[in-house]
């Protein structure tokens, strides 16, 4: 093996090993994986154990993690969702960014640490909270639908939107790349974005439909990554941020039937590369600068948390939140955000910040993240002491129970109609593109994806679903889905379709809550109709059907215990009328 190849493998093994050690430790301490990745970079980087050397090359690769993160954010946004939360998102969210950013920028200008343009960028970058950190904290506690959870999510959502113009503003404010006709640059940018919107609206669904028809998961994942990369490069060529391109690609696909499958396939790449990004950020922390200014770092972190908490609490109260809700929102979002690292790096590249300034601000943000668990603990204690009894918590609304239907064939279509017309929210998934196209013709929204994959079901919202109904064409897929779901969710309602009685026997052992044999009820209905038209009375027909159900159940239990050949005699046992059964009872007596 060549020396260069060996060195590359050593570096790769070091990255993975550092993350494998640090992340579980920080998760166990309930400090989050982001801090774990940062700690891994600090420990293994040139200012720690000096095990990792290739900062710049790694950082450029790791930036793809940020690009994919912005793409995932775009996928999760839709106009209808934004509109329903518009007051909190564009009211509280915008106010938080403007007020907090302006206060921090004003402090930088007043102290004289940097000129006004750089102070504005730094101030607004520090106004961000950590989407990954705060949102994961809320979801882990099942509090996303509480008033403080919904309020925090709205602020984070606006921040996710605000990062795009902020990233685009860095080179403009710094004057980087300002050569040439600005009108020509603007026209190029508008033209590229317009072209991408047109292609996305009329071409992307067809592209993914064609790839999905091939049945290759690898090709589908490669296509999704190619779309993200091509869109990001196109926007970058037009002079805008690659993150903006990725976000745009996500928004264009947010209403696509292939949305959940795309998110599922990209998530592993996004998570790994974003982790690599945070490791590379940790590697850049210059301890010589930090130790020389330790009072600034500690004071800055405490000041950042205090300023953001006060601003958020005041604004939350202004927008109608109760004191307990306002305190918990302020504590949850009091830390600096991961996007600030991106802004600091761009600012250094644009000569807006010095390396020392970027290192200090990155250290301040990192320390503020470490303070978040303690801030949340204090907020929860305050909420308990003020008798926040939860009367204002948002409960489930009538007609909004979320059900996932996997398989939109003959059964899935009928189930969906009954549930939707009963006011139940339905998320339908199917891996057959032709089923999706046929459903769209009749106004149904069906997402493309393999419902036998747990990550696919989780992306579709399995964790929050009231029930999951499995009616796929492939019995093995149904069995696998039941097994994975039951291992993940012990109490989740699972309703499975059995293709025949042998399949029903297999499913019995896997533990779904309800098993419905695909042709049983329709066959019994046809038998009822046949007997009725032959002159049998309705009472007699109902009696015969119940006798069949009883015998069929006995045979099924015998087959489970003794094998498929058991209970053959029960298939040929003649039904008895009520009078015949009474006579047999009297004779026996």
C-alpha positions in Angstrom: 0.0 0.0 0.0 1.3 3.4 -0.9 2.3 5.9 1.8 -0.3 8.4 0.7 -3.1 5.8 0.8 -2.0 4.6 4.2 -1.9 8.1 5.6 -5.4 8.7 4.2 -6.8 5.6 5.9 -5.1 6.6 9.2 -6.7 10.0 9.0 -10.1 8.5 8.2 -9.8 6.0 11.0 -8.9 8.8 13.4 -11.9 10.9 12.4 -14.3 7.9 12.9 -12.6 6.8 16.1 -12.7 10.3 17.7 -16.4 10.6 16.8 -17.1 7.1 18.0 -15.6 7.8 21.4 -16.7 11.4 22.0 -20.3 11.4 20.7 -21.6 8.5 22.9 -20.0 10.2 26.0 -21.6 13.5 25.3 -25.0 11.9 24.5 -24.8 10.0 27.8 -24.2 13.3 29.5 -27.2 14.7 27.7 -25.1 17.4 26.0 -25.9 16.3 22.5 -24.0 14.8 19.5 -23.0 18.3 18.2 -20.9 19.0 21.2 -19.5 15.4 20.9 -18.3 16.1 17.4 -16.8 19.4 18.4 -15.0 17.8 21.3 -13.7 15.1 19.0 -12.3 17.8 16.7 -10.8 19.7 19.6 -9.2 16.5 21.1 -7.8 15.1 17.9 -7.0 18.4 16.1 -3.7 20.3 15.8 -4.3 22.2 19.1 -5.1 19.0 20.9 -3.4 15.6 20.4 -2.4 16.7 16.9 -3.7 13.5 15.4 -5.5 15.2 12.5 -3.7 17.4 10.0 -5.7 18.0 6.9 -7.9 20.8 8.0 -8.7 22.6 4.7 -9.4 19.5 2.6 -11.5 18.0 5.3 -13.4 21.2 5.8 -14.3 21.6 2.1 -15.7 18.0 2.0 -17.5 18.5 5.3 -19.2 21.6 3.9 -21.3 19.2 1.9 -22.9 18.3 5.2 -24.2 21.8 5.6 -25.4 21.8 2.0 -27.3 18.6 2.6 -28.7 19.9 5.9 -30.1 22.9 4.1 -31.6 20.6 1.5 -33.3 18.6 4.2 -34.7 21.8 5.7 -36.1 22.8 2.3 -37.7 19.4 2.0 -39.5 19.9 5.3 -41.0 23.3 4.3 -44.2 23.8 2.4 -46.2 26.9 1.8 -49.2 25.5 3.6 -47.2 24.7 6.7 -45.6 28.1 6.7 -48.9 29.9 6.3 -50.5 28.1 9.3 -47.7 29.2 11.6 -47.1 32.6 9.9 -47.7 34.7 13.1 -45.2 32.9 15.2 -42.7 32.3 12.4 -42.7 35.7 10.7 -43.7 37.6 13.9 -41.8 36.2 16.8 -39.1 34.6 14.7 -38.4 37.8 12.8 -38.5 39.9 15.9 -36.1 37.6 17.7 -33.5 37.7 14.9 -33.8 41.5 14.4 -33.8 42.6 18.0 -31.2 40.1 19.2 -28.9 40.6 16.2 -29.1 44.4 16.5 -28.4 44.4 20.3 -25.3 42.1 19.9 -24.1 44.1 16.9 -24.6 47.4 18.8 -22.4 46.0 21.7 -19.6 45.0 19.3 -19.7 48.5 17.7 -19.8 50.2 21.1 -16.8 48.2 22.4 -15.0 48.8 19.2 -14.0 45.3 18.5 -14.9 45.4 14.8 -16.4 47.8 12.2 -20.1 48.2 11.7 -20.5 45.8 8.7 -18.6 43.0 10.3 -20.4 43.7 13.6 -23.8 43.4 11.9 -22.9 40.0 10.4 -21.4 38.8 13.7 -24.4 40.0 15.6 -27.0 38.3 13.4 -24.9 35.1 13.2 -24.9 34.9 17.1 -28.7 35.5 17.1 -29.1 32.0 15.7 -29.9 29.1 18.0 -29.0 25.5 17.3 -31.7 23.9 15.2 -30.2 20.4 15.7 -29.5 21.0 19.4 -32.7 22.6 20.5 -35.1 20.7 18.3 -33.6 17.3 19.3 -33.9 18.4 22.9 -37.6 19.2 22.5 -38.4 16.0 20.5 -36.5 13.7 22.9 -38.9 14.9 25.7 -42.0 14.6 23.5 -42.8 18.4 23.9 -42.9 19.5 20.3 -46.7 20.0 20.5 -46.6 21.9 23.8 -46.9 25.7 23.6 -43.3 26.3 24.3 -42.3 23.5 21.8 -44.4 25.0 19.0 -43.1 28.5 19.8 -39.5 27.3 19.8 -40.0 25.5 16.6 -41.4 28.6 14.9 -38.4 30.6 15.9 -36.0 27.9 14.7 -38.0 27.7 11.4 -37.5 31.4 10.8 -33.8 31.1 11.6 -33.5 28.3 9.1 -35.0 30.7 6.5 -32.9 33.6 7.7 -29.6 31.8 7.3 -29.9 31.8 3.5 -29.9 35.6 3.1 -27.3 36.0 5.8 -24.9 33.6 4.0 -25.5 35.4 0.8 -24.9 38.8 2.5 -21.4 37.9 3.8 -19.5 38.3 0.4 -21.6 41.3 -0.4 -20.9 43.1 2.8 -17.2 42.1 2.7 -17.0 43.3 -0.9 -15.7 40.0 -2.1 -16.3 39.3 -5.8 -17.6 42.8 -6.4 -15.8 43.2 -9.7 -17.9 43.4 -12.8 -21.3 44.8 -13.6 -23.6 44.3 -10.6 -26.7 44.3 -12.9 -25.1 41.5 -14.9 -24.5 39.5 -11.8 -28.0 40.1 -10.5 -29.4 39.1 -13.9 -27.3 35.9 -13.9 -28.5 35.0 -10.4 -32.2 35.6 -11.2 -31.9 33.7 -14.5 -30.3 30.6 -12.8 -32.9 30.6 -10.0 -35.8 31.0 -12.4 -34.4 28.2 -14.6 -34.0 25.9 -11.6 -37.6 26.6 -10.5 -38.9 25.7 -14.0 -36.8 22.5 -14.2 -37.8 21.6 -10.6 -41.5 22.1 -11.2 -41.7 20.2 -14.5 -38.7 17.9 -14.6 -37.7 16.6 -11.2 -40.7 14.4 -10.5 -40.4 12.8 -13.9 -36.7 12.2 -13.3 -37.3 10.5 -9.9 -40.3 8.5 -11.3 -38.0 7.1 -14.1 -35.3 6.2 -11.6 -37.8 4.7 -9.1 -39.2 2.5 -11.9 -35.8 0.8 -12.2 -36.2 -0.5 -8.7 -32.6 0.4 -7.7 -32.2 2.0 -4.3 -28.6 2.9 -5.1 -29.5 4.7 -8.3 -32.3 6.6 -6.5 -29.9 7.8 -3.8 -27.3 8.7 -6.3 -29.9 10.7 -8.3 -31.0 12.6 -5.2 -27.3 13.5 -4.3 -26.7 14.5 -8.0 -29.7 16.9 -7.9 -28.5 18.5 -4.7 -24.9 18.9 -6.0 -26.0 20.2 -9.5 -28.4 22.7 -8.0 -25.8 23.9 -5.5 -23.1 24.3 -8.2 -25.5 26.1 -10.5 -26.4 28.7 -7.8 -22.7 29.0 -6.8 -21.8 29.7 -10.5 -24.3 32.5 -10.4 -22.5 34.0 -7.4 -24.9 32.9 -4.7 -24.3 30.5 -1.8 -24.3 26.8 -2.4 -26.5 26.4 0.7 -29.1 28.6 -1.1 -29.0 26.2 -4.0 -29.5 23.1 -1.8 -32.3 24.8 0.1 -34.0 25.7 -3.2 -33.7 22.1 -4.4 -35.3 20.9 -1.2 -38.2 23.4 -1.5 -38.8 22.3 -5.1 -39.1 18.7 -3.9 -41.1 19.4 -0.7 -44.4 18.6 -2.4 -43.0 15.7 -4.4 -44.3 12.2 -4.0 -40.7 11.1 -3.6 -40.0 13.5 -0.7 -39.8 10.9 2.1 -37.7 8.4 0.1 -35.2 11.2 -0.9 -34.9 12.3 2.7 -34.4 8.8 3.9 -31.7 8.1 1.4 -29.8 11.3 1.9 -30.0 11.3 5.8 -27.0 9.0 6.4 -24.8 11.2 4.1 -26.1 14.3 5.7 -25.5 13.1 9.2 -22.0 11.8 8.6 -20.8 14.8 6.6 -22.4 17.3 9.1 -20.6 15.4 11.9 -17.4 15.8 9.9 -18.1 19.5 9.6 -18.4 19.9 13.4 -15.2 17.9 13.9 -13.4 20.2 11.5 -14.8 23.2 13.4 -13.4 21.8 16.6 -10.1 21.3 14.9 -10.0 25.0 14.2 -10.4 26.2 17.8 -7.0 27.8 18.6 -6.4 27.2 22.3 -3.6 29.6 22.3 -6.0 32.4 21.5 -8.7 31.1 23.8 -6.4 30.6 26.8 -5.0 34.1 26.3 -8.5 35.5 26.4 -10.3 33.0 28.7 -12.2 35.8 30.5 -13.6 37.0 27.2 -14.7 33.5 26.2 -16.5 32.7 29.5 -17.9 36.2 29.8 -19.0 36.2 26.2 -20.8 32.9 26.5 -22.6 34.0 29.7 -23.4 37.3 28.1 -24.7 35.6 24.9 -27.0 33.3 26.9 -28.2 36.1 29.1 -28.9 38.5 26.2 -30.7 35.9 24.1 -32.7 34.6 27.1 -33.9 38.1 28.0 -34.8 39.1 24.4 -36.6 35.8 23.8 -38.6 35.9 27.1 -39.6 39.5 26.5 -40.7 38.9 22.9 -42.5 35.6 23.7 -44.5 37.5 26.4 -45.2 40.2 23.9 -46.6 37.6 21.5 -49.0 36.3 24.2 -47.0 33.5 25.9 -47.5 32.7 29.5 -44.5 33.3 31.9 -43.7 29.6 32.2 -43.9 29.1 28.4 -41.7 32.2 27.8 -39.0 31.1 30.2 -38.8 27.6 28.7 -38.7 29.0 25.2 -35.9 31.4 26.2 -33.9 28.7 27.9 -34.2 26.2 25.1 -33.0 28.7 22.4 -30.4 30.6 24.6 -27.4 29.0 22.9 -25.6 30.0 19.8 -26.3 28.0 16.6 -24.3 25.7 14.3 -24.9 28.1 11.4 -22.8 30.7 13.1 -19.7 28.4 12.5 -20.5 28.6 8.8 -20.8 32.4 8.9 -17.5 32.7 10.9 -15.7 30.6 8.4 -17.1 32.5 5.4 -16.2 35.8 7.2 -12.6 34.7 7.6 -12.4 33.7 3.9 -13.9 37.1 3.0 -11.3 38.9 5.3 -14.3 40.2 7.4 -13.1 38.5 10.6 -9.6 37.7 11.8 -8.7 34.1 12.7 -8.5 35.2 16.3 -12.0 36.8 16.2 -13.5 33.7 14.6 -11.9 31.4 17.1 -13.1 33.4 20.0 -16.7 33.6 18.7 -16.7 29.9 17.9 -15.5 29.2 21.4 -18.2 31.4 22.8 -20.9 29.6 20.8 -19.6 26.2 21.8 -19.6 27.1 25.5 -23.1 28.5 25.2 -24.3 25.1 23.9 -22.8 23.4 26.9 -24.7 25.8 29.2 -28.1 24.9 27.6 -28.9 21.8 29.7 -28.4 23.8 32.8 -30.5 26.7 31.5 -33.4 24.3 30.6 -33.2 22.7 34.1 -33.5 26.1 35.7 -36.4 27.0 33.4 -38.3 23.8 34.3 -37.7 24.5 38.0 -39.2 28.0 37.6 -42.2 26.6 35.7 -42.9 24.1 38.4 -42.5 26.7 41.2 -45.0 29.0 39.4 -47.5 26.2 39.2 -47.6 26.0 35.5 -50.3 23.3 35.5 -50.4 22.7 31.8 -53.9 23.8 31.2 -52.8 25.7 28.1 -51.2 22.6 26.6 -52.3 21.9 23.1 -54.1 18.5 22.9 -54.9 16.4 19.9 -57.5 18.1 17.7 -60.6 16.2 16.5 -60.2 14.9 13.0 -56.4 15.2 13.0 -55.2 11.8 14.1 -52.3 10.8 11.9 -52.3 7.4 10.3 -49.8 5.9 7.9 -51.0 3.6 5.2 -48.2 1.6 3.5 -49.3 0.2 0.1 -51.8 2.1 -2.0 -53.2 -0.7 -4.0 -56.8 -2.0 -4.0 -57.0 -2.2 -0.2 -55.0 0.9 0.6 -57.1 3.1 -1.6 -60.4 2.1 0.1 -58.9 2.4 3.6 -57.6 5.8 2.8 -61.0 7.0 1.5 -62.8 5.9 4.6 -60.2 7.4 7.0 -59.8 10.7 5.2 -63.6 11.1 4.8 -63.8 10.5 8.6 -61.5 13.5 9.2 -58.4 11.4 9.9 -55.1 12.7 8.5 -53.5 10.1 6.3 -49.9 9.7 5.0 -49.8 7.1 2.2 -46.7 5.4 1.0 -46.1 3.1 -2.0 -43.0 1.9 -3.8 -44.8 1.4 -7.1 -44.6 4.6 -9.3 -47.7 3.6 -11.3 -49.8 3.4 -8.1 -48.7 6.9 -7.2 -49.5 8.3 -10.7 -53.0 6.6 -10.6 -53.6 8.0 -7.1 -52.7 11.5 -8.3 -55.2 11.3 -11.1 -58.0 11.0 -8.4 -56.6 13.7 -6.1 -54.7 11.5 -3.6 -51.3 12.4 -2.3 -49.1 9.3 -2.1 -45.4 9.4 -1.3 -42.8 7.1 -2.9 -40.9 4.8 -0.6 -40.2 1.3 0.7 -42.5 0.8 3.6 -40.5 -2.2 4.8 -37.6 0.1 5.8 -37.8 1.5 9.3 -35.9 4.7 8.4 -38.5 5.3 5.7 -41.4 4.8 8.2 -39.7 7.1 10.7 -39.3 9.8 8.0 -43.0 9.5 7.2 -43.8 10.2 10.9 -44.2 6.7 12.4 -43.1 7.9 15.8 -46.1 10.3 16.0 -48.6 8.1 14.1 -51.8 6.9 15.9 -51.8 3.8 13.8 -49.8 2.2 11.0 -51.7 0.1 8.4 -49.6 -2.3 6.3 -51.3 -3.5 3.1 -48.3 -4.1 0.7 -48.4 -6.6 -2.1 -45.4 -8.5 -0.8 -45.9 -10.7 2.3 -42.2 -10.6 3.2 -42.3 -6.8 3.2 -45.3 -6.8 5.5 -43.6 -9.3 7.9 -40.4 -7.2 7.9 -42.3 -4.0 8.6 -44.2 -5.5 11.5 -41.0 -6.9 13.0 -39.1 -3.6 12.8 -42.0 -1.5 14.0 -42.7 -3.8 17.0 -39.1 -3.7 18.0 -39.0 0.1 17.8 -42.5 0.8 19.2 -43.9 -1.7 21.7 -47.2 0.0 22.1 -47.8 1.3 18.5 -51.1 0.2 16.9 -50.1 -1.9 13.9 -52.8 -3.3 11.5 -51.5 -5.8 8.9 -53.0 -7.3 5.8 -52.5 -11.1 5.4 -52.5 -12.4 1.9 -53.7 -15.8 2.8 -54.1 -18.0 5.9 -50.4 -19.2 5.8 -49.4 -15.5 5.8 -51.8 -14.9 8.7 -50.1 -17.7 10.7 -46.7 -16.1 10.1 -48.0 -12.7 11.2 -49.6 -14.0 14.4 -46.1 -14.8 15.6 -44.8 -11.2 14.9 -47.3 -9.4 17.1 -49.4 -6.9 15.1 -52.5 -5.6 16.9 -54.9 -6.6 14.1 -54.6 -9.0 11.2 -57.1 -8.9 8.3 -57.0 -11.6 5.7 -57.1 -9.9 2.3 -59.9 -12.0 0.6 -61.8 -13.3 3.6 -64.5 -10.6 4.0 -65.1 -10.2 0.2 -65.4 -14.0 -0.1 -67.9 -14.2 2.7 -69.9 -11.3 1.2 -70.1 -13.2 -2.2 -71.2 -16.3 -0.3 -73.9 -14.4 1.5 -75.2 -13.0 -1.8 -75.2 -16.4 -3.4 -77.2 -18.0 -0.5 -79.6 -15.1 -0.5 -80.4 -15.5 -4.2 -80.9 -19.2 -3.6 -83.7 -18.5 -1.2 -81.9 -18.9 2.2 -83.3 -16.6 4.9 -81.1 -13.8 6.2 -81.0 -15.2 9.7 -79.9 -18.6 8.5 -77.2 -17.0 6.3 -75.8 -15.0 9.2 -75.8 -18.2 11.3 -73.9 -20.1 8.7 -71.3 -17.3 8.3 -70.7 -17.3 12.1 -70.3 -21.0 12.1 -67.7 -20.7 9.3 -65.8 -18.0 11.2 -65.7 -20.3 14.3 -64.5 -23.3 12.3 -62.0 -21.2 10.4 -60.6 -19.8 13.7 -60.3 -23.3 15.1 -58.5 -24.5 12.0 -56.1 -21.5 12.1 -55.2 -22.2 15.7 -54.6 -25.9 14.9 -52.3 -24.9 12.0 -50.3 -22.6 14.3 -49.8 -25.5 16.7 -49.5 -28.5 14.4 -48.6 -27.2 10.9 -50.5 -26.3 7.7 -52.1 -29.7 7.2 -53.9 -29.6 10.6 -57.6 -29.2 10.8 -58.5 -30.5 7.3 -61.7 -32.1 8.6 -62.9 -28.7 9.8 -63.0 -27.5 6.1 -65.7 -30.1 5.3 -67.8 -30.0 8.4 -71.4 -29.4 7.5 -73.2 -26.4 9.0 -76.1 -27.1 11.3 -79.3 -25.0 11.4 -80.4 -23.7 14.8 -83.2 -26.3 15.0 -80.7 -29.1 14.2 -78.4 -27.9 16.9 -81.3 -27.9 19.4 -82.2 -31.4 18.4 -78.6 -32.6 18.8 -78.5 -30.9 22.2 -81.8 -32.6 23.3 -80.6 -36.0 22.1 -77.3 -35.7 23.9 -79.2 -34.7 27.1 
